[in-house]
Amino acid sequence: MQWPENRIKAFIVSVLRSGTRRWPPRYESLEAAKTEKKINELSGRMAQHYRCNICKEEFTNSHVEVDHIDPIVPLSGFTTWDEYIKRMFCGAENLQVLCKPCHKIKTHAERKPLEKKNKKKK
């Protein structure tokens, strides 16, 4: 059984994304965003906190995500796998730590123009 092209692309993206979890610049970004260990209000236990680069609030590790400042897929859209991989595995200067709500807002804002562009193509 042959996978459709969109399923193959989704599989490749998933494999690449899992690889970024061990990418050293990701840890550099987290290290730079560390504030202090203090009591987590939700669990009552000591936890490392990180500062969100947008709202400047502090969050525990489970409430932050490492974000690409320049999106992996640029506004012009997907070009090549080589470009995609180059942008995904970037240096720490293109990564930032965001809380989950700020990351969701930023990602939505970045995808909106791409979605409009894709609708015009169809």
N, C-alpha and C positions, 0 to 999 in steps of 0.2 A: 504494500500500500504506500503510495507516494503522498507526502505531506504537501498541502498547499503552500505557496510562497509566503503568505502572511504568518503561517504557523512556524515555518522554518526561521523566519526573521525573529519572531517572538522567542523562540527557543534560544537562538544565538544571543539575543539581548539579555535573557535571563542568566545564561551562563557567564556572560561578561560582567553583569551586575554583581553576581555572587563573588567574582574575583576581586572586585573593588573593596570588598569588606576586609581584605587582608593587604590592601595597598598602603605602603608606609606613609605617603603624604596625608592619608586620611587620619592616621594616628597623630601626625604633627598638628593638624587642624584641631583635633580634640584636645591635645595637650595645650595649645595656645588659648583655647577657650575655657580651660579649667579655672574655677574660682577657689572654692574651698570645700572641705568635707564638713557637712553639718547634718542635722537631723532632717530626714525626709518627712515632710508633713503627712504624707499618705501612709507610710509604713511605720513611722516612729523610730526608724533605724538610721544609723550614720550612712551617708551616701555622698559620693563625689558630685559636685554641681558644676554646670557649664553655663556660660553666658551666651544667650542668643545674640547673634550679630545684628538683628533687626530691632527687636523690642528691648533688648538689653536686660531682660529678666533672667533669673537663674533657674535652671531645671536640672533634674537628675538625668543620667545617661539614657534611661528608657524613654525620656520625653524630648530628646534632641535627635537631629539627623544631620549628617554631613551633606552639604549641598554644593553643587557646582555653581559658581558665581556666573560664569558664562555657560548657558545651557549646552548640553551634549549635542542636541539637535538644534542648529541655529535657525533663526527666523526664516532663512532661505529654504529650509527643509533638509531632509536627509540627502547627503551627497554620495559618499562612499563608505565602506566598512573601515577602510584605513583612517579616514577622517574621524569617524565615529569613535574608534578605539583610541586615537590620539587625544580627542577631547575628553573621553571618559577617564583615561589614565593620565591625568594632568598633575602638575605640581601643586603643592600646598597653597601657593599664591592664588590659585583659582578655586579654592575650596573654603567653605565657611560653615560654622556650626549654627543651625537654626532650630528653634523649638518647632514642634510639629505643626501648631497652628500657623506660624509665620511661613514655614516651608510650603504648606498647602496653598496659602494665598499666593506666594511667589510663583509656584509651579503652575497654578491656574492662570495667572496673568501671562506667563510665558507661552502657555499652550493655546490661549485664545486666538492670537493672530494666526498660528499654524492651522487651527481648526477652520478658521474663516477661509484661509488660502486653499485648504483641501476641499472645502465645500464648493468653491468656485471652479476647481478642476473638474468636479463631477458634473 
